Amino acid sequence: MILTQSVRCPYCGEFFESSLDVSSGSQEYFEDCYVCCRPIIFFTRVDHEGDLLSVEIRRDDD
């Protein structure tokens, strides 16, 4: 299942919509900011029923 989440870029501070695929369980992956194009690390936590528990984003250089 794909969910849409509004996230704030940790570099430029702009908000953008990101699509999260919760069908694969908890994940760690990179996605570029749609505004400044810098790489953001996404950490998604999904429970055993496929519900999104949390989304954490960090700068690539943290």
C-alpha positions as CSV (number, residue, x, y, z in Angstrom):
1,M,0.0,0.0,0.0
2,I,1.3,3.5,-0.9
3,L,0.7,6.4,1.5
4,T,1.3,10.0,0.8
5,Q,3.0,12.0,3.6
6,S,4.0,15.7,3.8
7,V,7.6,16.0,4.9
8,R,9.9,18.9,5.6
9,C,13.3,18.9,4.0
10,P,16.0,19.0,6.7
11,Y,18.2,21.0,4.3
12,C,16.1,23.8,2.8
13,G,13.1,23.6,5.1
14,E,10.5,23.3,2.3
15,F,7.6,20.9,2.6
16,F,6.9,18.4,-0.1
17,E,4.7,15.3,-0.6
18,S,6.4,11.9,-0.5
19,S,5.0,8.5,-1.4
20,L,5.7,5.8,1.2
21,D,5.4,2.1,0.4
22,V,4.3,0.4,3.6
23,S,3.7,-3.0,1.9
24,S,7.4,-4.0,2.3
25,G,7.4,-3.4,6.1
26,S,9.9,-1.1,7.9
27,Q,12.5,0.5,5.6
28,E,15.5,2.8,5.3
29,Y,16.0,4.5,2.0
30,F,17.2,7.7,0.3
31,E,15.0,10.1,-1.6
32,D,16.0,13.5,-3.0
33,C,14.2,16.6,-1.9
34,Y,11.9,17.8,-4.7
35,V,12.9,21.4,-4.0
36,C,16.7,21.5,-3.4
37,C,17.5,18.0,-4.8
38,R,19.7,17.0,-1.7
39,P,19.5,13.4,-0.5
40,I,17.3,12.7,2.5
41,I,17.4,9.4,4.5
42,F,13.9,8.1,5.3
43,F,13.3,5.7,8.1
44,T,9.8,4.2,8.1
45,R,8.4,1.9,10.9
46,V,5.5,-0.3,9.9
47,D,3.7,-2.7,12.3
48,H,2.9,-6.4,11.5
49,E,-0.5,-5.4,10.1
50,G,1.0,-3.0,7.6
51,D,0.1,0.2,9.4
52,L,2.6,3.1,9.4
53,L,3.9,3.8,12.9
54,S,6.4,6.5,12.2
55,V,8.5,8.3,9.6
56,E,11.8,9.9,10.5
57,I,13.9,11.9,8.1
58,R,17.5,12.9,8.4
59,R,20.2,14.7,6.4
60,D,22.6,12.5,4.5
61,D,25.5,14.2,6.3
62,D,24.2,13.7,9.9
